[in-house]
Amino acid sequence: MATFIYEVRDRRGKVFTGTMEGDNKSSVISRLREMDYFITSLEEKKENILFFSSLTLFQGIKLKDLTIFYRQFATMVNAGLTLVNSLDILTKQVENKALAKVIEVVKSEVEAGSTLAEAMGKHPKVFSELYVSMVRAGEIGGVLDEILNKIADLIEKEFALQQKIKSAMSYPTFVIGAALLMGIFMLAFILPQFVGIFDQFGGELPALTRFFVTLSNLFGKYWYIFLGIIVLLVMGFMSYIKTPSGKIKFDKFKLNAPIIGEINRKGAVARFTRILGTLIKSGVPILEALQVSSNAIGNLVISSAVLEAKTKIKEGQSISSPLAASGVFPPMVTQMIAVGEESGELEEMLIKVAKFYDEEVDRSVEKLTAVIEPLMMVFIGLTIGTMIIAMYLPIFNMVNLIQ
């Protein structure tokens, strides 16, 4: 999808400029004419790849930036400022230049007559479908400031959940990387010194030492081949998990993997229930809320189960029954949803489930850390210990050669 820069006039002769995304120039012209504008110029925006003019390449928009944006936006709307004035102020106050650029475009589109949700919806990489749906509900219900604050709360909780899962994986990743670097150092620099001394005595190297010597020689001569193979394997894996079949198999693995699968499942359930509860509480219709929340879960297996449930709900079934039949959600989740439906407090029950599973993720991360630490110590001990044995075996045999 390309981005087009336009200049238009309304019926009063007022000039507006801005950008709009579209499949082609004709589709953008049609949309501008539907908005009752007279087009004075329209050009496709060219990305200057040579000089890297795109800010988003180097300055990504972080969750923290979005949280501050929504908080400040909510405060201004609550104080009675118009959307255009609020967005204009935010354009100057936001520190992230990439986000400021997007806000400027949104402001231009709101000035041109678009609703805030429509303007934000044209930038899906910054404002997800979830946030756009909530903003739309806030505009319709006249509670935009409350919705913007809820979005900020949602982003903060999502960020906290991501940090918990990352913290569980950072330690083993560091340890494995350190062990690999230490192994490469020993193979490349230390082992050849031992072998050189042993060769002076004309002895035969032990089998384990010969294996590591061969590995060291191959790595020294053909390191670029090893590196190329690793890069190709990583690229092949990344390409595979982007395909429909690869994506669903990888998502199944993430849910069923030992130890880490439990964290992924609980995290996905917490995300789904929190988003669904927030959307319903914000006034989004249940079917639209299910559609949006399924896209925001981040796991294709659970998303598919939610979409299947949505189809059955459309046919007249309750929410809890098809979710329970999918086998993806824990029984406690579907039981609490059923209680919420019967009591008429579904959104409150969903948020309670989300809080419970947030705490469960915390406990699972603590368990994972407790299990991983000794496993990593064993891994390092076996890896480095085997190399040390391979280096010292010739020394033990050297005594016999000297005698």
C-alpha positions in Angstrom: 0.0 0.0 0.0 1.4 3.4 -1.1 1.3 6.7 0.6 0.1 9.8 -1.3 0.5 13.5 -0.5 -2.5 15.5 -1.4 -3.6 19.2 -1.5 -7.4 19.8 -1.7 -10.0 22.5 -1.4 -13.4 22.3 0.2 -16.6 24.0 -1.1 -15.6 27.2 0.9 -12.3 27.3 -0.9 -10.3 26.4 2.2 -7.0 24.5 1.4 -6.1 21.3 3.2 -2.9 19.2 2.8 -2.1 15.8 4.2 -1.3 12.2 3.4 -3.5 9.2 2.7 -2.7 5.5 2.1 -4.2 3.6 -0.8 -3.6 0.7 -3.2 -3.2 3.1 -6.1 -3.8 6.7 -7.1 -7.3 6.1 -8.4 -8.5 4.7 -5.1 -7.2 7.8 -3.2 -8.8 10.2 -5.8 -12.1 8.3 -5.3 -11.9 8.6 -1.5 -11.1 12.3 -1.6 -14.0 13.0 -4.0 -16.3 11.1 -1.7 -15.2 13.5 1.1 -16.5 16.3 -1.3 -13.0 17.8 -1.9 -11.7 19.3 -5.1 -8.2 17.9 -5.7 -5.5 20.4 -6.6 -2.5 18.1 -6.4 -1.8 14.4 -5.6 1.6 12.8 -5.7 2.9 9.5 -4.4 5.3 9.8 -1.5 8.8 8.5 -2.4 10.8 6.9 0.3 14.4 8.1 0.2 16.1 4.8 0.9 19.6 6.1 0.0 19.6 8.7 2.7 17.3 6.9 5.1 14.9 9.7 5.5 12.2 7.5 7.1 12.4 8.2 10.9 10.7 4.9 11.7 13.6 3.0 10.4 15.8 4.2 13.2 13.4 5.6 15.8 10.6 3.1 16.5 7.4 4.0 18.4 7.6 2.3 21.8 4.7 1.4 24.0 5.9 3.9 26.5 5.6 6.7 23.9 2.0 5.6 23.1 1.1 5.5 26.7 2.2 9.1 27.3 0.4 10.1 24.1 -2.9 8.6 25.2 -2.7 10.0 28.7 -2.0 13.5 27.5 -4.6 13.3 24.8 -7.2 12.2 27.4 -6.3 15.1 29.8 -6.7 17.6 27.0 -10.1 16.2 25.8 -11.3 16.1 29.3 -10.3 19.8 29.8 -12.6 20.7 26.8 -10.0 21.3 24.1 -11.0 20.3 20.5 -9.5 17.3 18.9 -7.5 19.5 16.4 -6.1 21.7 19.2 -5.2 18.7 21.3 -3.4 17.0 18.4 -1.7 20.2 17.5 -0.3 20.5 21.0 0.7 16.9 21.1 2.6 17.2 17.9 4.9 19.8 19.6 5.1 18.0 22.9 5.8 14.4 21.9 9.5 13.6 22.1 9.4 10.7 19.6 9.7 12.3 16.1 8.2 9.4 14.3 5.1 9.5 16.5 4.9 13.3 16.1 4.9 12.9 12.4 2.0 10.5 12.5 0.0 12.7 14.9 0.5 15.6 12.4 -1.0 13.6 9.6 -3.9 12.5 11.9 -4.6 16.1 12.8 -4.7 17.1 9.1 -7.2 14.3 8.4 -9.4 15.3 11.3 -9.3 18.9 10.1 -10.3 17.7 6.7 -13.5 16.1 8.2 -12.5 12.6 9.2 -13.4 11.2 12.5 -10.6 10.5 14.9 -11.1 6.7 14.5 -11.0 7.0 10.7 -7.8 9.1 10.8 -6.1 6.8 13.3 -7.2 3.7 11.3 -5.1 4.8 8.4 -2.0 4.2 10.4 -2.3 0.5 11.5 1.4 0.2 12.4 1.0 2.8 15.1 -2.7 2.6 16.1 -3.8 -1.0 16.1 -7.3 -2.2 15.2 -8.0 -2.7 18.9 -7.3 1.0 19.8 -9.2 2.3 16.8 -12.3 0.3 17.7 -12.2 1.7 21.3 -11.7 5.2 20.0 -14.7 4.7 17.6 -16.8 3.6 20.6 -15.7 6.5 22.7 -16.6 9.0 19.9 -20.1 7.5 19.5 -20.7 7.3 23.2 -19.3 10.7 24.0 -16.8 9.3 26.5 -13.6 9.7 24.4 -11.5 10.9 27.4 -12.4 7.8 29.4 -11.6 5.5 26.5 -8.2 7.2 25.9 -7.3 6.6 29.6 -8.5 3.0 29.3 -6.3 2.5 26.2 -3.3 3.9 28.2 -4.0 1.4 31.0 -4.3 -1.4 28.5 -0.9 -0.5 26.9 0.8 -0.3 30.3 -0.5 -3.8 31.3 0.5 -5.2 27.9 4.0 -3.7 28.3 4.3 -5.2 31.8 3.3 -8.6 30.6 5.8 -8.5 27.8 8.6 -7.5 30.2 7.7 -10.4 32.5 8.0 -12.9 29.6 11.2 -11.3 28.3 12.8 -11.4 31.8 12.2 -15.1 31.9 14.1 -15.6 28.7 16.9 -13.1 29.1 18.9 -15.1 31.6 19.1 -18.4 29.6 19.8 -16.5 26.4 22.7 -14.7 28.1 24.1 -17.9 29.6 23.9 -19.9 26.3 25.6 -17.0 24.4 28.4 -16.8 27.0 28.9 -20.5 26.8 29.1 -20.5 23.0 31.6 -17.6 23.1 33.8 -19.3 25.7 33.7 -22.5 23.7 34.7 -20.7 20.5 37.6 -19.0 22.3 38.9 -22.3 23.7 38.7 -24.0 20.3 40.3 -21.2 18.5 43.1 -20.1 20.9 43.7 -22.5 23.8 43.3 -25.9 22.3 45.9 -25.4 19.4 48.5 -24.5 22.1 48.1 -27.8 23.9 48.1 -29.7 20.6 51.3 -28.0 19.5 53.1 -29.0 22.7 51.8 -32.6 22.4 52.9 -32.9 18.7 56.5 -32.2 19.7 56.6 -35.5 21.5 55.1 -37.4 18.6 52.2 -38.9 20.5 48.8 -39.8 19.2 46.0 -37.5 20.3 43.0 -39.1 22.2 39.8 -39.5 20.2 37.9 -36.7 22.1 40.8 -34.3 21.5 41.0 -35.2 17.8 37.3 -34.4 17.5 37.7 -30.9 18.9 40.9 -30.3 16.9 39.1 -31.2 13.7 36.2 -28.9 14.7 38.7 -26.1 15.5 40.5 -26.5 12.2 37.2 -26.5 10.2 35.9 -23.5 12.0 39.2 -21.6 11.5 39.3 -22.3 7.8 35.6 -22.2 6.9 34.1 -19.9 9.5 32.3 -18.0 6.8 30.5 -21.2 5.8 29.4 -21.9 9.4 28.2 -18.3 9.7 26.4 -18.6 6.3 24.7 -21.8 7.4 23.5 -20.2 10.6 22.2 -17.1 8.8 20.4 -19.3 6.2 18.8 -21.5 8.9 17.6 -18.4 10.8 16.2 -16.8 7.6 14.6 -20.1 6.6 13.0 -20.5 10.0 11.7 -16.9 10.0 10.3 -17.3 6.5 8.6 -20.6 7.4 6.8 -19.2 10.5 5.4 -16.4 8.3 3.5 -18.9 6.2 0.0 -19.9 7.3 1.0 -23.6 8.1 4.3 -22.6 9.7 2.7 -19.9 11.8 0.0 -22.2 13.3 2.5 -25.0 14.0 4.9 -22.6 15.7 2.0 -21.1 17.7 1.0 -24.7 18.8 4.6 -25.3 19.8 4.6 -22.1 21.9 1.5 -23.3 23.8 2.6 -26.8 24.3 6.4 -26.4 24.9 7.6 -27.6 28.3 7.6 -24.9 31.0 7.6 -21.9 28.6 4.3 -23.1 27.0 2.5 -22.6 30.3 3.6 -19.0 30.4 2.6 -18.3 26.8 -0.8 -19.8 27.3 -1.5 -17.9 30.5 -0.2 -14.7 28.9 -2.4 -15.1 25.8 -5.5 -15.8 28.0 -4.7 -12.7 30.1 -4.4 -10.6 27.0 -7.6 -11.9 25.4 -9.8 -11.6 28.5 -8.5 -8.1 29.3 -9.0 -6.8 25.8 -12.4 -8.4 25.4 -13.5 -7.1 28.8 -12.2 -3.6 28.1 -13.9 -3.4 24.7 -17.3 -4.6 26.0 -17.0 -2.1 28.9 -16.3 0.6 26.4 -19.5 -0.1 24.5 -18.1 -2.1 21.5 -20.6 -4.7 20.3 -19.8 -8.2 21.4 -19.2 -9.6 17.9 -16.9 -6.7 16.9 -15.1 -7.0 20.3 -14.5 -10.7 19.6 -13.1 -9.9 16.2 -10.8 -7.2 17.4 -9.6 -9.2 20.5 -8.9 -12.3 18.3 -6.5 -10.2 16.2 -4.7 -8.8 19.3 -4.1 -12.1 21.0 -0.8 -12.8 19.2 -1.4 -16.6 18.9 -3.1 -18.1 15.8 -4.3 -21.2 17.6 -6.3 -19.1 20.2 -7.3 -16.5 17.7 -8.9 -19.3 15.5 -10.8 -20.7 18.5 -12.2 -17.2 19.2 -13.2 -16.7 15.6 -15.0 -20.1 15.6 -16.7 -19.1 18.8 -17.8 -15.8 17.2 -19.5 -17.7 14.4 -21.4 -19.9 16.9 -22.3 -16.8 19.0 -23.7 -15.2 15.9 -26.0 -18.3 15.5 -27.4 -17.7 19.0 -25.1 -19.6 21.4 -23.6 -18.2 24.6 -20.0 -17.0 24.7 -18.7 -19.6 27.2 -20.0 -22.7 25.4 -18.0 -22.5 22.1 -14.9 -21.3 24.0 -15.1 -24.3 26.3 -15.7 -26.7 23.3 -12.5 -25.4 21.6 -10.3 -27.0 24.3 -7.9 -24.1 24.1 -9.1 -22.2 27.2 -8.7 -23.5 30.8 -12.0 -24.7 32.4 -11.8 -21.9 35.0 -11.8 -19.2 32.3 -14.9 -20.5 30.5 -16.7 -21.2 33.9 -16.1 -17.6 35.0 -17.3 -16.3 31.6 -20.4 -18.4 32.0 -21.0 -16.9 35.5 -20.5 -13.4 34.1 -23.0 -14.0 31.3 -25.6 -15.3 33.8 -25.1 -12.4 36.2 -24.9 -9.7 33.6 -21.4 -8.6 34.6 -19.4 -10.2 31.8 -16.9 -7.4 31.4 -16.1 -7.3 35.1 -15.6 -11.1 35.2 -13.3 -10.9 32.1 -11.1 -8.3 33.8 -11.0 -10.4 37.0 -9.8 -13.4 34.9 -7.2 -11.2 33.3 -5.9 -10.0 36.7 -5.8 -13.6 38.0 -3.8 -14.8 35.0 -1.4 -11.8 35.3 -0.6 -13.1 38.7 -0.3 -16.6 37.3 2.3 -15.4 34.8 4.3 -13.8 37.6 4.3 -17.1 39.5 5.2 -19.1 36.4 8.1 -16.7 35.6 9.5 -17.2 39.1 9.2 -21.0 38.7 10.9 -20.8 35.3 13.8 -18.8 36.7 14.2 -21.2 39.6 14.3 -24.2 37.2 16.5 -22.6 34.5 19.3 -21.5 36.8 20.5 -25.0 37.8 19.9 -26.3 34.2 22.1 -23.5 32.8 24.8 -24.4 35.3 24.7 -28.0 34.3 24.8 -27.0 30.6 27.8 -24.8 31.1 29.5 -27.4 33.2 29.0 -30.1 30.6 30.1 -27.9 27.7 33.2 -26.3 29.2 34.0 -29.4 31.2 34.1 -31.6 28.1 36.4 -29.1 26.3 38.8 -29.0 29.4 38.9 -32.8 29.5 39.7 -32.8 25.8 42.6 -30.5 26.4 44.0 -32.2 29.5 43.8 -35.8 28.2 47.0 -35.3 26.0 48.8 -33.9 29.1 48.1 -37.1 31.0 49.4 -39.2 28.1 52.4 -36.9 27.8 53.8 -38.2 31.1 53.9 -41.7 29.6 55.6 -40.3 26.4 58.3 -38.6 28.5 59.0 -41.8 30.5 
